[in-house]
Amino acid sequence: MSVETGYTQSLVEKIKAEMRKAIINQEFLTDMALTALLSGGHVLLEGVPGLAKTLWVRALSRVLSVEFKRVQFTSDLMPADILGTKVFHAKRARFYLKKGPLFTNLFLADEINRTPPKTQSALLEVMAERRITIDGQSHELSEPFMVLATQNPIEYEGTYPLPEALADRFMMKLLLSYPGVAAEKTILQMYGSGFKSETLAGTEITAVCGARELANCREEISAVRVDDSIMNYIVSIVETTRRINAVSIGASPRGTVSLLLTAKARAAACGRDFVLPDDIKELAPPILRHRIILKPEAEIDGLKTDAVIENILSQVKVPR
């Protein structure tokens, strides 16, 4: 069917309204993660424990009426524990597939940096190609499919930094902060009134869409216009990350594509059928921060990737 301009904006606003019933003062997280979801991407969430990362994903799965599974990543987690395996059925004398938790719509990899690279690498194929290969047989995943992973920025003992190849698979890296005094008091009032985060009891969160509605949004997003000057702007920003003195490795072409796709989704969510330079400016930090590797001496001097991105955005000429 043909989707009119404004369909995505209307649906996104409904989703956000439902999310506010359980999630306080995380509007930016919801905006960016929905943008990634509509763009077909995955999100890495970084923040200290207790910032409602798991609650946010659970609430989103209910609002979208999709399946959600969570796995606590640990040092002894094996690839088969998340992918699945073939099991022999003695009575039928044949093997059958025992699906792992990755066969879902929203998959939460909790503390992804606590599992060894062997298990982390099991996510490479599924995140890039939406399929899982077990014993040489490929299994396509149903849409929507999104991996959300969390990691703790202050505790490094017993952790394994994400390989660059896996980090690059994440469309965005979002940094979560404390909610603020007023929001924290509201959270207390919710719990005082009987709210339970594990079951979402005490809220009236309802599903506002499903897989079909999300597919309709993607149809509208695909029709969003991107001027050639905007494409040049995107390429200039990413190319500049590769020649800054403080940077060892700049953003990959996947980062370039991610900027384009998310900018189209952001425009549609704002009710526009065209991309603005401001869309690119807003999306550049979450898209690029985990794709830029600073030189050791720059890190010693206390330079942060976000500061590098901000500097690049101030240098690159904005199209009119």
C-alpha positions as CSV (number, residue, x, y, z in Angstrom):
1,M,0.0,0.0,0.0
2,S,1.1,3.6,-0.5
3,V,2.1,5.4,2.7
4,E,1.5,9.1,3.0
5,T,4.0,11.6,4.5
6,G,3.4,11.8,8.2
7,Y,2.6,8.2,8.9
8,T,5.9,7.6,10.6
9,Q,5.7,10.8,12.6
10,S,2.3,9.8,13.9
11,L,3.3,6.3,14.9
12,V,6.6,7.4,16.5
13,E,4.7,9.9,18.7
14,K,2.3,7.2,19.8
15,I,5.2,4.9,20.7
16,K,6.9,7.7,22.6
17,A,3.7,8.5,24.5
18,E,3.4,4.9,25.6
19,M,7.1,4.7,26.6
20,R,6.7,7.7,28.9
21,K,4.4,5.7,31.1
22,A,7.3,3.5,32.2
23,I,10.5,5.4,31.2
24,I,11.2,8.8,32.8
25,N,13.5,11.4,31.2
26,Q,15.0,9.2,28.5
27,E,13.4,10.9,25.5
28,F,16.7,11.1,23.6
29,L,17.3,7.3,24.1
30,T,13.9,6.6,22.7
31,D,14.3,9.0,19.7
32,M,17.6,7.6,18.7
33,A,16.9,3.9,19.3
34,L,13.6,4.2,17.3
35,T,15.6,5.9,14.5
36,A,18.0,2.9,14.5
37,L,15.2,0.4,14.6
38,L,13.4,2.0,11.6
39,S,16.8,2.1,9.8
40,G,17.4,-1.6,10.3
41,G,20.2,-1.0,12.7
42,H,21.5,-2.1,16.1
43,V,22.3,-0.1,19.3
44,L,25.0,-0.3,21.9
45,L,24.0,1.3,25.2
46,E,26.6,2.4,27.6
47,G,25.8,3.5,31.1
48,V,26.3,2.7,34.8
49,P,24.0,0.0,36.3
50,G,20.5,1.0,37.3
51,L,19.6,3.4,34.5
52,A,16.7,1.3,33.3
53,K,18.3,-0.1,30.2
54,T,16.6,-3.5,30.5
55,L,13.3,-1.9,31.5
56,W,13.5,0.4,28.4
57,V,13.9,-2.6,26.1
58,R,11.1,-4.6,27.8
59,A,8.7,-1.6,27.6
60,L,9.6,-1.1,23.9
61,S,8.9,-4.7,23.1
62,R,5.4,-4.4,24.6
63,V,4.6,-1.2,22.8
64,L,5.7,-2.7,19.5
65,S,4.0,-6.0,20.2
66,V,7.1,-8.0,19.2
67,E,9.1,-10.8,20.9
68,F,11.9,-9.8,23.3
69,K,14.6,-12.0,24.8
70,R,17.4,-11.1,27.1
71,V,20.7,-13.0,27.7
72,Q,23.2,-12.1,30.5
73,F,26.6,-12.3,28.8
74,T,29.1,-14.0,31.0
75,S,32.7,-15.4,30.7
76,D,31.4,-19.0,30.2
77,L,28.7,-18.2,27.6
78,M,29.2,-20.2,24.4
79,P,28.1,-19.3,20.8
80,A,25.6,-22.2,20.8
81,D,24.0,-20.7,23.9
82,I,22.7,-17.7,21.9
83,L,22.6,-19.2,18.4
84,G,21.1,-22.6,19.0
85,T,22.2,-26.1,18.1
86,K,21.2,-29.3,16.5
87,V,19.9,-31.9,18.9
88,F,19.4,-35.6,18.1
89,H,15.9,-37.0,18.6
90,A,16.4,-40.7,19.6
91,K,12.8,-41.9,18.8
92,R,12.7,-40.2,15.4
93,A,16.3,-41.0,14.7
94,R,17.0,-37.5,13.4
95,F,18.4,-34.1,14.3
96,Y,16.2,-31.1,14.9
97,L,17.0,-27.5,15.5
98,K,16.9,-26.1,19.0
99,K,16.7,-22.4,18.4
100,G,18.7,-20.1,20.6
101,P,17.4,-16.8,22.1
102,L,18.7,-14.8,19.0
103,F,15.6,-16.1,17.2
104,T,13.5,-13.2,18.3
105,N,12.7,-9.5,17.4
106,L,14.4,-7.6,20.1
107,F,17.5,-9.2,21.5
108,L,19.2,-7.7,24.6
109,A,22.8,-8.7,25.1
110,D,23.3,-7.6,28.7
111,E,26.9,-6.6,29.5
112,I,28.2,-7.8,26.1
113,N,31.8,-7.1,27.1
114,R,31.8,-9.7,29.8
115,T,31.8,-12.6,27.3
116,P,34.9,-13.7,25.3
117,P,35.6,-12.7,21.7
118,K,34.5,-16.2,20.4
119,T,31.0,-15.6,21.7
120,Q,30.9,-11.9,20.7
121,S,31.9,-12.9,17.2
122,A,28.8,-15.2,17.0
123,L,26.8,-11.9,16.5
124,L,28.7,-10.8,13.4
125,E,26.6,-12.7,10.8
126,V,23.2,-12.2,12.5
127,M,23.7,-8.4,12.9
128,A,24.9,-7.9,9.3
129,E,22.7,-10.3,7.4
130,R,19.7,-11.1,9.6
131,R,20.4,-14.8,9.5
132,I,21.9,-17.6,11.6
133,T,24.0,-20.4,10.2
134,I,24.1,-23.6,12.2
135,D,25.9,-26.7,10.9
136,G,26.0,-25.2,7.4
137,Q,22.3,-24.5,7.3
138,S,21.1,-20.8,7.2
139,H,18.0,-19.7,9.0
140,E,16.5,-16.3,8.1
141,L,15.2,-14.1,11.0
142,S,11.9,-12.4,10.9
143,E,11.6,-8.6,10.8
144,P,11.9,-6.5,12.7
145,F,15.1,-7.7,14.2
146,M,17.4,-5.6,16.5
147,V,20.3,-6.3,18.8
148,L,20.6,-4.0,21.8
149,A,23.7,-4.5,23.9
150,T,24.7,-2.9,27.2
151,Q,28.1,-2.3,28.7
152,N,29.3,-0.7,31.9
153,P,31.8,2.2,31.3
154,I,33.4,2.1,34.8
155,E,34.1,-1.6,35.5
156,Y,36.7,-3.2,33.3
157,E,37.8,-6.2,35.5
158,G,36.9,-9.4,33.8
159,T,35.7,-7.8,30.6
160,Y,36.7,-8.1,26.9
161,P,36.7,-5.0,24.8
162,L,34.5,-5.3,21.7
163,P,36.4,-6.2,18.5
164,E,36.4,-3.3,16.0
165,A,34.4,-5.5,13.5
166,L,31.7,-6.1,16.1
167,A,31.6,-2.5,17.3
168,D,31.2,-1.3,13.7
169,R,28.1,-3.6,13.4
170,F,26.3,-1.3,15.8
171,M,24.6,1.5,14.0
172,M,24.7,3.7,17.1
173,K,26.4,3.9,20.5
174,L,24.2,5.8,23.0
175,L,25.5,7.1,26.3
176,L,23.0,7.1,29.2
177,S,23.3,9.5,32.1
178,Y,21.5,10.0,35.4
179,P,17.9,11.1,35.0
180,G,18.1,14.3,37.1
181,V,16.5,15.2,40.5
182,A,13.0,16.0,39.3
183,A,12.9,12.8,37.2
184,E,14.3,10.7,40.0
185,K,11.5,11.9,42.3
186,T,8.9,11.0,39.7
187,I,10.5,7.5,39.5
188,L,10.1,7.2,43.3
189,Q,6.5,8.2,43.1
190,M,5.9,5.5,40.4
191,Y,7.4,2.8,42.6
192,G,5.5,4.2,45.6
193,S,2.3,3.7,43.7
194,G,3.0,0.1,43.0
195,F,5.1,0.1,39.8
196,K,7.1,-3.0,39.2
197,S,9.9,-2.8,36.6
198,E,10.1,-6.6,36.1
199,T,6.5,-6.9,35.0
200,L,5.6,-3.3,34.1
201,A,2.8,-3.6,36.6
202,G,1.4,-0.2,37.6
203,T,1.5,1.1,34.1
204,E,-1.1,1.0,31.3
205,I,1.4,0.4,28.5
206,T,-0.4,-0.9,25.4
207,A,0.8,-2.0,22.0
208,V,0.3,0.6,19.4
209,C,1.8,-1.2,16.4
210,G,3.3,-4.4,15.1
211,A,5.7,-5.6,12.4
212,R,3.3,-4.5,9.5
213,E,3.2,-0.9,10.8
214,L,6.9,-0.8,11.1
215,A,7.2,-2.0,7.6
216,N,4.9,0.8,6.4
217,C,7.2,3.3,8.2
218,R,10.2,1.9,6.3
219,E,8.3,2.3,3.0
220,E,7.8,6.0,3.8
221,I,11.4,6.4,4.9
222,S,12.7,4.9,1.6
223,A,10.9,7.7,-0.2
224,V,12.6,10.5,1.8
225,R,14.7,12.7,-0.5
226,V,18.4,13.4,0.1
227,D,19.9,16.3,-1.8
228,D,23.3,15.7,-3.4
229,S,24.7,18.4,-1.2
230,I,23.6,16.5,1.9
231,M,25.4,13.4,0.6
232,N,28.6,15.4,0.0
233,Y,28.2,16.7,3.6
234,I,28.0,13.2,5.0
235,V,31.0,12.0,3.0
236,S,33.0,15.1,4.0
237,I,32.3,14.5,7.7
238,V,33.3,10.8,7.6
239,E,36.3,11.5,5.4
240,T,37.6,14.1,7.9
241,T,37.5,11.6,10.7
242,R,40.2,9.7,8.8
243,R,42.7,12.5,8.6
244,I,42.5,14.2,12.0
245,N,45.9,14.1,13.7
246,A,44.5,12.7,17.0
247,V,42.7,9.8,15.3
248,S,44.4,6.5,14.6
249,I,41.5,4.9,12.7
250,G,38.5,6.9,11.3
251,A,35.0,5.9,10.6
252,S,34.2,3.2,8.1
253,P,32.0,3.3,5.0
254,R,29.4,1.6,7.1
255,G,29.3,4.7,9.2
256,T,28.7,6.8,6.1
257,V,25.8,4.6,5.1
258,S,24.4,4.6,8.7
259,L,24.4,8.4,8.7
260,L,22.4,8.4,5.5
261,L,19.9,5.8,6.5
262,T,19.3,7.2,10.0
263,A,19.0,10.8,8.6
264,K,16.1,9.6,6.3
265,A,14.4,7.9,9.3
266,R,14.9,10.9,11.5
267,A,13.4,13.2,8.8
268,A,10.3,10.9,8.4
269,A,9.9,10.8,12.2
270,C,9.8,14.6,12.2
271,G,7.2,14.6,9.4
272,R,9.5,15.6,6.6
273,D,10.1,14.0,3.2
274,F,13.6,15.5,2.9
275,V,16.8,15.4,5.0
276,L,18.2,18.6,6.6
277,P,21.9,19.2,7.6
278,D,20.6,19.4,11.2
279,D,19.6,15.8,11.0
280,I,23.2,14.9,10.2
281,K,24.6,17.1,13.0
282,E,22.3,15.4,15.5
283,L,23.1,11.9,14.4
284,A,26.9,12.2,13.9
285,P,27.9,11.6,17.6
286,P,25.9,8.4,18.2
287,I,26.8,7.1,14.7
288,L,30.5,7.9,14.8
289,R,31.7,7.8,18.4
290,H,32.4,4.1,18.5
291,R,33.9,4.0,15.0
292,I,36.7,6.4,15.8
293,I,39.8,5.1,17.5
294,L,42.1,7.8,19.0
295,K,45.8,7.6,19.2
296,P,47.2,6.6,22.6
297,E,48.8,10.0,23.1
298,A,45.5,11.7,22.5
299,E,43.8,9.5,25.0
300,I,46.5,10.2,27.6
301,D,45.9,13.9,27.1
302,G,42.2,13.3,27.9
303,L,40.8,13.9,24.5
304,K,37.4,12.3,23.9
305,T,35.9,11.1,20.6
306,D,32.8,13.3,21.1
307,A,35.1,16.3,21.2
308,V,36.7,15.2,18.0
309,I,33.3,14.8,16.3
310,E,32.2,18.2,17.6
311,N,35.4,19.8,16.2
312,I,34.8,18.1,12.8
313,L,31.2,19.3,12.6
314,S,32.5,22.9,13.2
315,Q,35.1,22.5,10.4
316,V,33.0,20.9,7.7
317,K,31.1,23.4,5.6
318,V,27.3,23.0,6.1
319,P,25.3,22.9,2.8
320,R,22.8,25.6,2.3
